[in-house]
Amino acid sequence: MSQAAASIPRPLVRANQWIIVLSVVFAWITGGYGVLAIPLIAGLLGVLFNFNPVMRIAKLFLKKSPSSYVQEDREQQRFNQLLAVFFLLVAWVGFMIQWNIVAYAFSALVLVAALMAILGFCIGCFVLYQWSQYQYRRRKDV
């Protein structure tokens, strides 16, 4: 498999993370919780159809060739996006049915995860690594 197919340029990943952060903050400040649908729909499209509109738009603003940027693993990012979609969906539904504690808790979790990823620590990567280690140890013991 080629490098381009197995990776995503970091600026595109960061753009997606910033959209999540800004959407959650905007929703909290304004009460316009429908804005959570932006990263939710973009994430769903990315997971289901391998087409994330946020990343496609951000790609238009890259100054260099996509392959010249630091690359992120596509499968890892897919897992992270799946987690983000789940948390955003639960938060959005929580806001819609006025389960505010659930809504704020799940939106806070996705906000913190996206902020930490922007700052350099990927919680989703850590979770996936721990899960793979658990599976390895379990297979080894059998």
Phi and psi in radians as a Rosetta constraint file:
Dihedral C 1 N 2 CA 2 C 2 CIRCULARHARMONIC -1.360 0.35
Dihedral N 2 CA 2 C 2 N 3 CIRCULARHARMONIC 2.799 0.35
Dihedral C 2 N 3 CA 3 C 3 CIRCULARHARMONIC -1.052 0.35
Dihedral N 3 CA 3 C 3 N 4 CIRCULARHARMONIC -0.714 0.35
Dihedral C 3 N 4 CA 4 C 4 CIRCULARHARMONIC -1.107 0.35
Dihedral N 4 CA 4 C 4 N 5 CIRCULARHARMONIC -0.644 0.35
Dihedral C 4 N 5 CA 5 C 5 CIRCULARHARMONIC -1.308 0.35
Dihedral N 5 CA 5 C 5 N 6 CIRCULARHARMONIC -0.465 0.35
Dihedral C 5 N 6 CA 6 C 6 CIRCULARHARMONIC -1.706 0.35
Dihedral N 6 CA 6 C 6 N 7 CIRCULARHARMONIC 0.051 0.35
Dihedral C 6 N 7 CA 7 C 7 CIRCULARHARMONIC -2.555 0.35
Dihedral N 7 CA 7 C 7 N 8 CIRCULARHARMONIC 2.885 0.35
Dihedral C 7 N 8 CA 8 C 8 CIRCULARHARMONIC -2.274 0.35
Dihedral N 8 CA 8 C 8 N 9 CIRCULARHARMONIC 2.343 0.35
Dihedral C 8 N 9 CA 9 C 9 CIRCULARHARMONIC -1.056 0.35
Dihedral N 9 CA 9 C 9 N 10 CIRCULARHARMONIC 2.369 0.35
Dihedral C 9 N 10 CA 10 C 10 CIRCULARHARMONIC -0.957 0.35
Dihedral N 10 CA 10 C 10 N 11 CIRCULARHARMONIC -0.689 0.35
Dihedral C 10 N 11 CA 11 C 11 CIRCULARHARMONIC -1.033 0.35
Dihedral N 11 CA 11 C 11 N 12 CIRCULARHARMONIC -0.537 0.35
Dihedral C 11 N 12 CA 12 C 12 CIRCULARHARMONIC -1.249 0.35
Dihedral N 12 CA 12 C 12 N 13 CIRCULARHARMONIC -0.681 0.35
Dihedral C 12 N 13 CA 13 C 13 CIRCULARHARMONIC -1.131 0.35
Dihedral N 13 CA 13 C 13 N 14 CIRCULARHARMONIC -0.757 0.35
Dihedral C 13 N 14 CA 14 C 14 CIRCULARHARMONIC -1.096 0.35
Dihedral N 14 CA 14 C 14 N 15 CIRCULARHARMONIC -0.700 0.35
Dihedral C 14 N 15 CA 15 C 15 CIRCULARHARMONIC -1.040 0.35
Dihedral N 15 CA 15 C 15 N 16 CIRCULARHARMONIC -0.759 0.35
Dihedral C 15 N 16 CA 16 C 16 CIRCULARHARMONIC -1.098 0.35
Dihedral N 16 CA 16 C 16 N 17 CIRCULARHARMONIC -0.736 0.35
Dihedral C 16 N 17 CA 17 C 17 CIRCULARHARMONIC -1.122 0.35
Dihedral N 17 CA 17 C 17 N 18 CIRCULARHARMONIC -0.703 0.35
Dihedral C 17 N 18 CA 18 C 18 CIRCULARHARMONIC -1.147 0.35
Dihedral N 18 CA 18 C 18 N 19 CIRCULARHARMONIC -0.637 0.35
Dihedral C 18 N 19 CA 19 C 19 CIRCULARHARMONIC -1.098 0.35
Dihedral N 19 CA 19 C 19 N 20 CIRCULARHARMONIC -0.712 0.35
Dihedral C 19 N 20 CA 20 C 20 CIRCULARHARMONIC -1.079 0.35
Dihedral N 20 CA 20 C 20 N 21 CIRCULARHARMONIC -0.876 0.35
Dihedral C 20 N 21 CA 21 C 21 CIRCULARHARMONIC -1.030 0.35
Dihedral N 21 CA 21 C 21 N 22 CIRCULARHARMONIC -0.889 0.35
Dihedral C 21 N 22 CA 22 C 22 CIRCULARHARMONIC -1.142 0.35
Dihedral N 22 CA 22 C 22 N 23 CIRCULARHARMONIC -0.626 0.35
Dihedral C 22 N 23 CA 23 C 23 CIRCULARHARMONIC -1.150 0.35
Dihedral N 23 CA 23 C 23 N 24 CIRCULARHARMONIC -0.773 0.35
Dihedral C 23 N 24 CA 24 C 24 CIRCULARHARMONIC -1.139 0.35
Dihedral N 24 CA 24 C 24 N 25 CIRCULARHARMONIC -0.805 0.35
Dihedral C 24 N 25 CA 25 C 25 CIRCULARHARMONIC -1.082 0.35
Dihedral N 25 CA 25 C 25 N 26 CIRCULARHARMONIC -0.771 0.35
Dihedral C 25 N 26 CA 26 C 26 CIRCULARHARMONIC -1.055 0.35
Dihedral N 26 CA 26 C 26 N 27 CIRCULARHARMONIC -0.756 0.35
Dihedral C 26 N 27 CA 27 C 27 CIRCULARHARMONIC -1.081 0.35
Dihedral N 27 CA 27 C 27 N 28 CIRCULARHARMONIC -0.746 0.35
Dihedral C 27 N 28 CA 28 C 28 CIRCULARHARMONIC -1.141 0.35
Dihedral N 28 CA 28 C 28 N 29 CIRCULARHARMONIC -0.768 0.35
Dihedral C 28 N 29 CA 29 C 29 CIRCULARHARMONIC -1.240 0.35
Dihedral N 29 CA 29 C 29 N 30 CIRCULARHARMONIC -0.757 0.35
Dihedral C 29 N 30 CA 30 C 30 CIRCULARHARMONIC -1.685 0.35
Dihedral N 30 CA 30 C 30 N 31 CIRCULARHARMONIC -0.331 0.35
Dihedral C 30 N 31 CA 31 C 31 CIRCULARHARMONIC 1.381 0.35
Dihedral N 31 CA 31 C 31 N 32 CIRCULARHARMONIC 0.097 0.35
Dihedral C 31 N 32 CA 32 C 32 CIRCULARHARMONIC -1.499 0.35
Dihedral N 32 CA 32 C 32 N 33 CIRCULARHARMONIC 1.347 0.35
Dihedral C 32 N 33 CA 33 C 33 CIRCULARHARMONIC -1.251 0.35
Dihedral N 33 CA 33 C 33 N 34 CIRCULARHARMONIC -0.245 0.35
Dihedral C 33 N 34 CA 34 C 34 CIRCULARHARMONIC -1.089 0.35
Dihedral N 34 CA 34 C 34 N 35 CIRCULARHARMONIC -0.383 0.35
Dihedral C 34 N 35 CA 35 C 35 CIRCULARHARMONIC -1.134 0.35
Dihedral N 35 CA 35 C 35 N 36 CIRCULARHARMONIC -0.353 0.35
Dihedral C 35 N 36 CA 36 C 36 CIRCULARHARMONIC -1.141 0.35
Dihedral N 36 CA 36 C 36 N 37 CIRCULARHARMONIC -0.298 0.35
Dihedral C 36 N 37 CA 37 C 37 CIRCULARHARMONIC -1.164 0.35
Dihedral N 37 CA 37 C 37 N 38 CIRCULARHARMONIC -0.431 0.35
Dihedral C 37 N 38 CA 38 C 38 CIRCULARHARMONIC -1.096 0.35
Dihedral N 38 CA 38 C 38 N 39 CIRCULARHARMONIC -1.033 0.35
Dihedral C 38 N 39 CA 39 C 39 CIRCULARHARMONIC -1.220 0.35
Dihedral N 39 CA 39 C 39 N 40 CIRCULARHARMONIC -0.469 0.35
Dihedral C 39 N 40 CA 40 C 40 CIRCULARHARMONIC -1.145 0.35
Dihedral N 40 CA 40 C 40 N 41 CIRCULARHARMONIC -0.870 0.35
Dihedral C 40 N 41 CA 41 C 41 CIRCULARHARMONIC -1.169 0.35
Dihedral N 41 CA 41 C 41 N 42 CIRCULARHARMONIC -0.748 0.35
Dihedral C 41 N 42 CA 42 C 42 CIRCULARHARMONIC -1.043 0.35
Dihedral N 42 CA 42 C 42 N 43 CIRCULARHARMONIC -0.742 0.35
Dihedral C 42 N 43 CA 43 C 43 CIRCULARHARMONIC -1.154 0.35
Dihedral N 43 CA 43 C 43 N 44 CIRCULARHARMONIC -0.739 0.35
Dihedral C 43 N 44 CA 44 C 44 CIRCULARHARMONIC -1.071 0.35
Dihedral N 44 CA 44 C 44 N 45 CIRCULARHARMONIC -0.774 0.35
Dihedral C 44 N 45 CA 45 C 45 CIRCULARHARMONIC -1.080 0.35
Dihedral N 45 CA 45 C 45 N 46 CIRCULARHARMONIC -0.673 0.35
Dihedral C 45 N 46 CA 46 C 46 CIRCULARHARMONIC -1.144 0.35
Dihedral N 46 CA 46 C 46 N 47 CIRCULARHARMONIC -0.771 0.35
Dihedral C 46 N 47 CA 47 C 47 CIRCULARHARMONIC -1.249 0.35
Dihedral N 47 CA 47 C 47 N 48 CIRCULARHARMONIC -0.776 0.35
Dihedral C 47 N 48 CA 48 C 48 CIRCULARHARMONIC -1.425 0.35
Dihedral N 48 CA 48 C 48 N 49 CIRCULARHARMONIC -0.666 0.35
Dihedral C 48 N 49 CA 49 C 49 CIRCULARHARMONIC -2.141 0.35
Dihedral N 49 CA 49 C 49 N 50 CIRCULARHARMONIC 0.108 0.35
Dihedral C 49 N 50 CA 50 C 50 CIRCULARHARMONIC 1.002 0.35
Dihedral N 50 CA 50 C 50 N 51 CIRCULARHARMONIC 0.623 0.35
Dihedral C 50 N 51 CA 51 C 51 CIRCULARHARMONIC -2.398 0.35
Dihedral N 51 CA 51 C 51 N 52 CIRCULARHARMONIC 1.792 0.35
Dihedral C 51 N 52 CA 52 C 52 CIRCULARHARMONIC -1.823 0.35
Dihedral N 52 CA 52 C 52 N 53 CIRCULARHARMONIC 1.939 0.35
Dihedral C 52 N 53 CA 53 C 53 CIRCULARHARMONIC -1.076 0.35
Dihedral N 53 CA 53 C 53 N 54 CIRCULARHARMONIC -0.551 0.35
Dihedral C 53 N 54 CA 54 C 54 CIRCULARHARMONIC -1.085 0.35
Dihedral N 54 CA 54 C 54 N 55 CIRCULARHARMONIC -0.795 0.35
Dihedral C 54 N 55 CA 55 C 55 CIRCULARHARMONIC -1.215 0.35
Dihedral N 55 CA 55 C 55 N 56 CIRCULARHARMONIC -0.625 0.35
Dihedral C 55 N 56 CA 56 C 56 CIRCULARHARMONIC -1.110 0.35
Dihedral N 56 CA 56 C 56 N 57 CIRCULARHARMONIC -0.735 0.35
Dihedral C 56 N 57 CA 57 C 57 CIRCULARHARMONIC -1.192 0.35
Dihedral N 57 CA 57 C 57 N 58 CIRCULARHARMONIC -0.762 0.35
Dihedral C 57 N 58 CA 58 C 58 CIRCULARHARMONIC -1.076 0.35
Dihedral N 58 CA 58 C 58 N 59 CIRCULARHARMONIC -0.573 0.35
Dihedral C 58 N 59 CA 59 C 59 CIRCULARHARMONIC -1.070 0.35
Dihedral N 59 CA 59 C 59 N 60 CIRCULARHARMONIC -0.503 0.35
Dihedral C 59 N 60 CA 60 C 60 CIRCULARHARMONIC -1.130 0.35
Dihedral N 60 CA 60 C 60 N 61 CIRCULARHARMONIC -0.388 0.35
Dihedral C 60 N 61 CA 61 C 61 CIRCULARHARMONIC -1.727 0.35
Dihedral N 61 CA 61 C 61 N 62 CIRCULARHARMONIC 0.021 0.35
Dihedral C 61 N 62 CA 62 C 62 CIRCULARHARMONIC -1.171 0.35
Dihedral N 62 CA 62 C 62 N 63 CIRCULARHARMONIC 2.357 0.35
Dihedral C 62 N 63 CA 63 C 63 CIRCULARHARMONIC -1.538 0.35
Dihedral N 63 CA 63 C 63 N 64 CIRCULARHARMONIC -0.392 0.35
Dihedral C 63 N 64 CA 64 C 64 CIRCULARHARMONIC -2.076 0.35
Dihedral N 64 CA 64 C 64 N 65 CIRCULARHARMONIC 3.080 0.35
Dihedral C 64 N 65 CA 65 C 65 CIRCULARHARMONIC -1.066 0.35
Dihedral N 65 CA 65 C 65 N 66 CIRCULARHARMONIC 2.425 0.35
Dihedral C 65 N 66 CA 66 C 66 CIRCULARHARMONIC -0.940 0.35
Dihedral N 66 CA 66 C 66 N 67 CIRCULARHARMONIC -0.577 0.35
Dihedral C 66 N 67 CA 67 C 67 CIRCULARHARMONIC -1.282 0.35
Dihedral N 67 CA 67 C 67 N 68 CIRCULARHARMONIC -0.225 0.35
Dihedral C 67 N 68 CA 68 C 68 CIRCULARHARMONIC -1.487 0.35
Dihedral N 68 CA 68 C 68 N 69 CIRCULARHARMONIC -0.123 0.35
Dihedral C 68 N 69 CA 69 C 69 CIRCULARHARMONIC -1.573 0.35
Dihedral N 69 CA 69 C 69 N 70 CIRCULARHARMONIC 2.814 0.35
Dihedral C 69 N 70 CA 70 C 70 CIRCULARHARMONIC -1.044 0.35
Dihedral N 70 CA 70 C 70 N 71 CIRCULARHARMONIC 2.358 0.35
Dihedral C 70 N 71 CA 71 C 71 CIRCULARHARMONIC -1.774 0.35
Dihedral N 71 CA 71 C 71 N 72 CIRCULARHARMONIC 2.543 0.35
Dihedral C 71 N 72 CA 72 C 72 CIRCULARHARMONIC -1.920 0.35
Dihedral N 72 CA 72 C 72 N 73 CIRCULARHARMONIC 2.510 0.35
Dihedral C 72 N 73 CA 73 C 73 CIRCULARHARMONIC -1.143 0.35
Dihedral N 73 CA 73 C 73 N 74 CIRCULARHARMONIC 2.196 0.35
Dihedral C 73 N 74 CA 74 C 74 CIRCULARHARMONIC -1.073 0.35
Dihedral N 74 CA 74 C 74 N 75 CIRCULARHARMONIC -0.771 0.35
Dihedral C 74 N 75 CA 75 C 75 CIRCULARHARMONIC -1.173 0.35
Dihedral N 75 CA 75 C 75 N 76 CIRCULARHARMONIC -0.664 0.35
Dihedral C 75 N 76 CA 76 C 76 CIRCULARHARMONIC -1.118 0.35
Dihedral N 76 CA 76 C 76 N 77 CIRCULARHARMONIC -0.752 0.35
Dihedral C 76 N 77 CA 77 C 77 CIRCULARHARMONIC -1.173 0.35
Dihedral N 77 CA 77 C 77 N 78 CIRCULARHARMONIC -0.580 0.35
Dihedral C 77 N 78 CA 78 C 78 CIRCULARHARMONIC -1.119 0.35
Dihedral N 78 CA 78 C 78 N 79 CIRCULARHARMONIC -0.760 0.35
Dihedral C 78 N 79 CA 79 C 79 CIRCULARHARMONIC -1.079 0.35
Dihedral N 79 CA 79 C 79 N 80 CIRCULARHARMONIC -0.815 0.35
Dihedral C 79 N 80 CA 80 C 80 CIRCULARHARMONIC -1.051 0.35
Dihedral N 80 CA 80 C 80 N 81 CIRCULARHARMONIC -0.719 0.35
Dihedral C 80 N 81 CA 81 C 81 CIRCULARHARMONIC -1.148 0.35
Dihedral N 81 CA 81 C 81 N 82 CIRCULARHARMONIC -0.643 0.35
Dihedral C 81 N 82 CA 82 C 82 CIRCULARHARMONIC -1.091 0.35
Dihedral N 82 CA 82 C 82 N 83 CIRCULARHARMONIC -0.753 0.35
Dihedral C 82 N 83 CA 83 C 83 CIRCULARHARMONIC -1.096 0.35
Dihedral N 83 CA 83 C 83 N 84 CIRCULARHARMONIC -0.781 0.35
Dihedral C 83 N 84 CA 84 C 84 CIRCULARHARMONIC -1.079 0.35
Dihedral N 84 CA 84 C 84 N 85 CIRCULARHARMONIC -0.746 0.35
Dihedral C 84 N 85 CA 85 C 85 CIRCULARHARMONIC -1.063 0.35
Dihedral N 85 CA 85 C 85 N 86 CIRCULARHARMONIC -0.783 0.35
Dihedral C 85 N 86 CA 86 C 86 CIRCULARHARMONIC -1.033 0.35
Dihedral N 86 CA 86 C 86 N 87 CIRCULARHARMONIC -0.879 0.35
Dihedral C 86 N 87 CA 87 C 87 CIRCULARHARMONIC -1.142 0.35
Dihedral N 87 CA 87 C 87 N 88 CIRCULARHARMONIC -0.705 0.35
Dihedral C 87 N 88 CA 88 C 88 CIRCULARHARMONIC -1.145 0.35
Dihedral N 88 CA 88 C 88 N 89 CIRCULARHARMONIC -0.680 0.35
Dihedral C 88 N 89 CA 89 C 89 CIRCULARHARMONIC -1.125 0.35
Dihedral N 89 CA 89 C 89 N 90 CIRCULARHARMONIC -0.807 0.35
Dihedral C 89 N 90 CA 90 C 90 CIRCULARHARMONIC -1.094 0.35
Dihedral N 90 CA 90 C 90 N 91 CIRCULARHARMONIC -0.739 0.35
Dihedral C 90 N 91 CA 91 C 91 CIRCULARHARMONIC -1.094 0.35
Dihedral N 91 CA 91 C 91 N 92 CIRCULARHARMONIC -0.820 0.35
Dihedral C 91 N 92 CA 92 C 92 CIRCULARHARMONIC -1.081 0.35
Dihedral N 92 CA 92 C 92 N 93 CIRCULARHARMONIC -0.822 0.35
Dihedral C 92 N 93 CA 93 C 93 CIRCULARHARMONIC -1.083 0.35
Dihedral N 93 CA 93 C 93 N 94 CIRCULARHARMONIC -0.727 0.35
Dihedral C 93 N 94 CA 94 C 94 CIRCULARHARMONIC -1.007 0.35
Dihedral N 94 CA 94 C 94 N 95 CIRCULARHARMONIC -0.783 0.35
Dihedral C 94 N 95 CA 95 C 95 CIRCULARHARMONIC -1.131 0.35
Dihedral N 95 CA 95 C 95 N 96 CIRCULARHARMONIC -0.699 0.35
Dihedral C 95 N 96 CA 96 C 96 CIRCULARHARMONIC -1.150 0.35
Dihedral N 96 CA 96 C 96 N 97 CIRCULARHARMONIC -0.659 0.35
Dihedral C 96 N 97 CA 97 C 97 CIRCULARHARMONIC -1.735 0.35
Dihedral N 97 CA 97 C 97 N 98 CIRCULARHARMONIC 0.200 0.35
Dihedral C 97 N 98 CA 98 C 98 CIRCULARHARMONIC 1.059 0.35
Dihedral N 98 CA 98 C 98 N 99 CIRCULARHARMONIC 0.684 0.35
Dihedral C 98 N 99 CA 99 C 99 CIRCULARHARMONIC -1.661 0.35
Dihedral N 99 CA 99 C 99 N 100 CIRCULARHARMONIC 1.342 0.35
Dihedral C 99 N 100 CA 100 C 100 CIRCULARHARMONIC -1.085 0.35
Dihedral N 100 CA 100 C 100 N 101 CIRCULARHARMONIC -0.649 0.35
Dihedral C 100 N 101 CA 101 C 101 CIRCULARHARMONIC -1.109 0.35
Dihedral N 101 CA 101 C 101 N 102 CIRCULARHARMONIC -0.814 0.35
Dihedral C 101 N 102 CA 102 C 102 CIRCULARHARMONIC -1.095 0.35
Dihedral N 102 CA 102 C 102 N 103 CIRCULARHARMONIC -0.800 0.35
Dihedral C 102 N 103 CA 103 C 103 CIRCULARHARMONIC -1.070 0.35
Dihedral N 103 CA 103 C 103 N 104 CIRCULARHARMONIC -0.853 0.35
Dihedral C 103 N 104 CA 104 C 104 CIRCULARHARMONIC -1.196 0.35
Dihedral N 104 CA 104 C 104 N 105 CIRCULARHARMONIC -0.646 0.35
Dihedral C 104 N 105 CA 105 C 105 CIRCULARHARMONIC -1.111 0.35
Dihedral N 105 CA 105 C 105 N 106 CIRCULARHARMONIC -0.841 0.35
Dihedral C 105 N 106 CA 106 C 106 CIRCULARHARMONIC -1.249 0.35
Dihedral N 106 CA 106 C 106 N 107 CIRCULARHARMONIC -0.627 0.35
Dihedral C 106 N 107 CA 107 C 107 CIRCULARHARMONIC -1.215 0.35
Dihedral N 107 CA 107 C 107 N 108 CIRCULARHARMONIC -0.584 0.35
Dihedral C 107 N 108 CA 108 C 108 CIRCULARHARMONIC -1.159 0.35
Dihedral N 108 CA 108 C 108 N 109 CIRCULARHARMONIC -0.695 0.35
Dihedral C 108 N 109 CA 109 C 109 CIRCULARHARMONIC -1.081 0.35
Dihedral N 109 CA 109 C 109 N 110 CIRCULARHARMONIC -0.795 0.35
Dihedral C 109 N 110 CA 110 C 110 CIRCULARHARMONIC -1.225 0.35
Dihedral N 110 CA 110 C 110 N 111 CIRCULARHARMONIC -0.600 0.35
Dihedral C 110 N 111 CA 111 C 111 CIRCULARHARMONIC -1.092 0.35
Dihedral N 111 CA 111 C 111 N 112 CIRCULARHARMONIC -0.850 0.35
Dihedral C 111 N 112 CA 112 C 112 CIRCULARHARMONIC -1.109 0.35
Dihedral N 112 CA 112 C 112 N 113 CIRCULARHARMONIC -0.738 0.35
Dihedral C 112 N 113 CA 113 C 113 CIRCULARHARMONIC -1.094 0.35
Dihedral N 113 CA 113 C 113 N 114 CIRCULARHARMONIC -0.753 0.35
Dihedral C 113 N 114 CA 114 C 114 CIRCULARHARMONIC -1.179 0.35
Dihedral N 114 CA 114 C 114 N 115 CIRCULARHARMONIC -0.721 0.35
Dihedral C 114 N 115 CA 115 C 115 CIRCULARHARMONIC -1.103 0.35
Dihedral N 115 CA 115 C 115 N 116 CIRCULARHARMONIC -0.764 0.35
Dihedral C 115 N 116 CA 116 C 116 CIRCULARHARMONIC -1.116 0.35
Dihedral N 116 CA 116 C 116 N 117 CIRCULARHARMONIC -0.659 0.35
Dihedral C 116 N 117 CA 117 C 117 CIRCULARHARMONIC -1.124 0.35
Dihedral N 117 CA 117 C 117 N 118 CIRCULARHARMONIC -0.710 0.35
Dihedral C 117 N 118 CA 118 C 118 CIRCULARHARMONIC -1.067 0.35
Dihedral N 118 CA 118 C 118 N 119 CIRCULARHARMONIC -0.649 0.35
Dihedral C 118 N 119 CA 119 C 119 CIRCULARHARMONIC -1.412 0.35
Dihedral N 119 CA 119 C 119 N 120 CIRCULARHARMONIC -0.132 0.35
Dihedral C 119 N 120 CA 120 C 120 CIRCULARHARMONIC 2.054 0.35
Dihedral N 120 CA 120 C 120 N 121 CIRCULARHARMONIC -0.087 0.35
Dihedral C 120 N 121 CA 121 C 121 CIRCULARHARMONIC -2.015 0.35
Dihedral N 121 CA 121 C 121 N 122 CIRCULARHARMONIC 2.079 0.35
Dihedral C 121 N 122 CA 122 C 122 CIRCULARHARMONIC -1.680 0.35
Dihedral N 122 CA 122 C 122 N 123 CIRCULARHARMONIC 1.874 0.35
Dihedral C 122 N 123 CA 123 C 123 CIRCULARHARMONIC -1.140 0.35
Dihedral N 123 CA 123 C 123 N 124 CIRCULARHARMONIC -0.727 0.35
Dihedral C 123 N 124 CA 124 C 124 CIRCULARHARMONIC -1.055 0.35
Dihedral N 124 CA 124 C 124 N 125 CIRCULARHARMONIC -0.681 0.35
Dihedral C 124 N 125 CA 125 C 125 CIRCULARHARMONIC -1.108 0.35
Dihedral N 125 CA 125 C 125 N 126 CIRCULARHARMONIC -0.741 0.35
Dihedral C 125 N 126 CA 126 C 126 CIRCULARHARMONIC -1.100 0.35
Dihedral N 126 CA 126 C 126 N 127 CIRCULARHARMONIC -0.783 0.35
Dihedral C 126 N 127 CA 127 C 127 CIRCULARHARMONIC -1.085 0.35
Dihedral N 127 CA 127 C 127 N 128 CIRCULARHARMONIC -0.804 0.35
Dihedral C 127 N 128 CA 128 C 128 CIRCULARHARMONIC -1.122 0.35
Dihedral N 128 CA 128 C 128 N 129 CIRCULARHARMONIC -0.693 0.35
Dihedral C 128 N 129 CA 129 C 129 CIRCULARHARMONIC -1.101 0.35
Dihedral N 129 CA 129 C 129 N 130 CIRCULARHARMONIC -0.808 0.35
Dihedral C 129 N 130 CA 130 C 130 CIRCULARHARMONIC -1.097 0.35
Dihedral N 130 CA 130 C 130 N 131 CIRCULARHARMONIC -0.684 0.35
Dihedral C 130 N 131 CA 131 C 131 CIRCULARHARMONIC -1.109 0.35
Dihedral N 131 CA 131 C 131 N 132 CIRCULARHARMONIC -0.761 0.35
Dihedral C 131 N 132 CA 132 C 132 CIRCULARHARMONIC -1.157 0.35
Dihedral N 132 CA 132 C 132 N 133 CIRCULARHARMONIC -0.631 0.35
Dihedral C 132 N 133 CA 133 C 133 CIRCULARHARMONIC -1.156 0.35
Dihedral N 133 CA 133 C 133 N 134 CIRCULARHARMONIC -0.720 0.35
Dihedral C 133 N 134 CA 134 C 134 CIRCULARHARMONIC -1.054 0.35
Dihedral N 134 CA 134 C 134 N 135 CIRCULARHARMONIC -0.813 0.35
Dihedral C 134 N 135 CA 135 C 135 CIRCULARHARMONIC -1.099 0.35
Dihedral N 135 CA 135 C 135 N 136 CIRCULARHARMONIC -0.707 0.35
Dihedral C 135 N 136 CA 136 C 136 CIRCULARHARMONIC -1.093 0.35
Dihedral N 136 CA 136 C 136 N 137 CIRCULARHARMONIC -0.828 0.35
Dihedral C 136 N 137 CA 137 C 137 CIRCULARHARMONIC -1.107 0.35
Dihedral N 137 CA 137 C 137 N 138 CIRCULARHARMONIC -0.663 0.35
Dihedral C 137 N 138 CA 138 C 138 CIRCULARHARMONIC -1.160 0.35
Dihedral N 138 CA 138 C 138 N 139 CIRCULARHARMONIC -0.728 0.35
Dihedral C 138 N 139 CA 139 C 139 CIRCULARHARMONIC -1.178 0.35
Dihedral N 139 CA 139 C 139 N 140 CIRCULARHARMONIC -0.638 0.35
Dihedral C 139 N 140 CA 140 C 140 CIRCULARHARMONIC -1.172 0.35
Dihedral N 140 CA 140 C 140 N 141 CIRCULARHARMONIC -0.619 0.35
Dihedral C 140 N 141 CA 141 C 141 CIRCULARHARMONIC -1.338 0.35
Dihedral N 141 CA 141 C 141 N 142 CIRCULARHARMONIC -0.309 0.35
